[in-house]
């Protein structure tokens, strides 16, 4: 046997064990100990059942719920296996048509809303999985939700305020709310929507 081959095979086996077994188990173990919730996917439990994740959006289309940012994943929205943006440029007519359609859907759900439509309610993110919307996007939908659920608009605004998250480290990103957590808080109010809503 060539004298170079034996050390190469030994090094290959040692590195395979270190990087393929020891390192993954060590990182997984440390993550489970120090960041258990995040290591398990940030799963949200409601009523004893997993209802989603804090870090992956869900498709809400019922007018009694807050709607999240559009997802560009296909064929189903918020599909983590197909994460990615639409890759449509700002001058692409397909993007313009998609945004116009989303604006029309929002206006049809709440025709008397005088507020400008926030950009994050009509454009998908780079990942297509965003679980959060801006405070402005939540406030834009508050009147519709209050009307459909027969709630005082101030109660809906209080929920938005209670679930708002500030900038990361005080300067990274924008203030936001998690759509799933906000919708679960709405359901926890135990106020049924009026018949036919």
C-alpha positions in Angstrom: 0.0 0.0 0.0 1.2 3.4 -0.9 2.6 5.2 2.3 0.5 8.3 1.5 -2.8 6.4 1.2 -2.9 5.0 4.8 -2.6 8.4 6.5 -5.1 9.8 4.0 -7.7 7.1 4.9 -7.0 7.5 8.6 -7.5 11.3 8.4 -10.6 10.8 6.3 -12.1 8.5 8.9 -11.1 10.7 11.9 -12.6 13.9 10.2 -15.8 12.0 9.3 -16.3 11.0 12.9 -15.4 14.5 14.2 -17.4 16.5 11.6 -20.1 14.0 10.9 -20.9 12.7 14.3 -19.2 14.5 17.2 -19.7 18.1 16.1 -23.4 17.7 15.1 -24.2 16.0 18.3 -22.3 18.6 20.4 -24.0 21.5 18.6 -27.4 19.9 18.9 -26.9 19.1 22.6 -25.8 22.6 23.4 -28.7 24.1 21.5 -31.1 21.9 23.3 -29.7 22.9 26.6 -29.3 26.7 26.0 -32.0 27.5 23.4 -34.5 24.6 23.7 -37.5 26.5 22.3 -35.6 27.8 19.3 -33.8 24.4 18.7 -37.2 22.8 18.5 -38.5 25.2 15.8 -40.1 27.8 18.0 -43.4 25.9 18.0 -46.5 27.7 19.3 -48.8 25.6 21.5 -52.4 26.5 21.9 -55.0 24.3 23.6 -52.4 21.6 24.1 -51.8 21.4 20.3 -49.0 22.7 18.1 -50.6 25.4 15.9 -47.6 26.8 14.1 -44.2 28.3 14.6 -43.1 31.8 15.6 -40.6 31.9 12.8 -42.6 30.7 9.8 -45.7 32.5 8.6 -49.1 31.0 8.0 -51.8 31.8 5.4 -54.7 33.6 7.0 -57.5 34.7 4.7 -60.5 34.9 6.9 -61.5 38.6 7.5 -61.7 38.1 11.3 -57.9 37.5 11.4 -54.9 39.6 10.8 -53.4 38.7 7.4 -49.6 38.2 7.1 -47.2 39.2 4.4 -47.7 37.5 1.1 -45.6 34.4 0.4 -43.9 33.8 -2.9 -43.4 30.1 -2.2 -45.2 27.7 -4.6 -47.4 25.8 -4.9 -48.5 26.5 -1.3 -47.8 29.7 0.7 -45.3 29.6 3.5 -43.8 26.3 2.3 -40.4 26.2 4.1 -39.2 23.6 1.5 -39.7 26.1 -1.3 -38.4 29.2 0.6 -37.5 32.1 -1.7 -38.7 35.3 -3.1 -40.5 35.8 -6.5 -37.3 37.2 -8.0 -39.5 39.6 -10.0 -37.9 43.0 -10.5 -39.7 46.2 -9.6 -40.4 46.9 -13.3 -41.7 43.4 -14.1 -45.4 43.6 -15.1 -46.1 40.3 -13.3 -45.1 41.9 -10.0 -47.1 45.0 -10.7 -50.2 42.9 -11.4 -49.7 40.8 -8.3 -49.4 43.9 -6.1 -52.5 45.5 -7.7 -54.4 42.2 -7.1 -53.4 42.2 -3.4 -54.4 45.8 -3.0 -57.7 45.1 -4.5 -58.2 42.1 -2.1 -57.4 44.3 0.9 -59.7 47.1 -0.3 -62.5 44.6 -1.0 -62.2 43.2 2.6 -62.4 46.7 4.0 -63.7 49.2 1.4 -64.2 52.1 3.9 -60.6 52.0 5.1 -59.0 55.4 4.4 -55.4 54.4 5.4 -52.7 53.8 2.7 -52.0 50.1 2.2 -48.6 49.2 3.9 -46.1 47.8 1.5 -45.5 44.7 3.5 -49.1 43.6 3.0 -48.7 43.5 -0.8 -45.1 42.4 -1.4 -43.5 39.1 -0.5 -40.2 38.9 1.4 -36.9 37.4 0.2 -37.7 34.2 2.1 -41.4 34.1 1.5 -41.8 32.8 5.1 -42.1 36.0 7.1 -44.2 35.5 10.3 -44.3 39.2 11.2 -45.9 42.3 9.8 -45.2 45.9 10.5 -47.2 47.8 13.2 -48.7 49.9 10.3 -49.8 46.7 8.6 -51.5 45.5 11.8 -53.1 48.9 12.3 -54.4 49.0 8.7 -56.3 45.8 9.5 -57.6 46.7 12.9 -60.8 48.3 11.9 -61.9 45.4 9.7 -61.2 42.9 12.5 -63.0 45.0 15.1 -66.0 45.3 12.8 -66.1 41.6 11.9 -65.6 40.4 15.5 -67.9 43.1 16.9 -65.1 44.4 19.1 -64.2 47.9 20.3 -61.4 49.1 18.0 -59.5 50.2 21.1 -59.4 46.5 22.2 -57.9 45.5 18.9 -55.3 48.3 19.1 -54.5 47.2 22.7 -53.7 43.7 21.4 -51.5 45.1 18.7 -49.6 47.2 21.3 -49.3 44.2 23.7 -47.8 42.0 21.0 -45.5 44.6 19.4 -41.8 43.8 19.2 -39.3 46.6 19.0 -36.1 46.7 16.9 -33.6 44.0 17.6 -30.9 45.4 19.9 -32.7 48.7 19.6 -31.6 49.6 16.0 -31.9 46.5 13.7 -35.1 46.1 11.7 -38.4 47.7 12.3 -41.1 47.3 15.0 -43.3 44.4 14.2 -46.0 41.9 15.4 -46.1 38.2 15.0 -49.3 37.4 13.0 -49.9 33.9 14.6 -49.5 35.2 18.1 -51.7 38.2 17.4 -54.4 35.9 15.9 -54.3 33.5 18.8 -54.7 36.5 21.2 -57.8 37.5 19.2 -59.3 34.0 19.5 -58.5 34.1 23.2 -60.9 37.0 23.6 -63.7 34.4 23.1 -65.8 36.8 21.2 -67.6 35.1 18.4 -68.0 37.0 15.1 -71.5 38.0 14.2 -73.6 35.5 12.1 -72.7 35.6 8.4 -69.3 37.2 9.0 
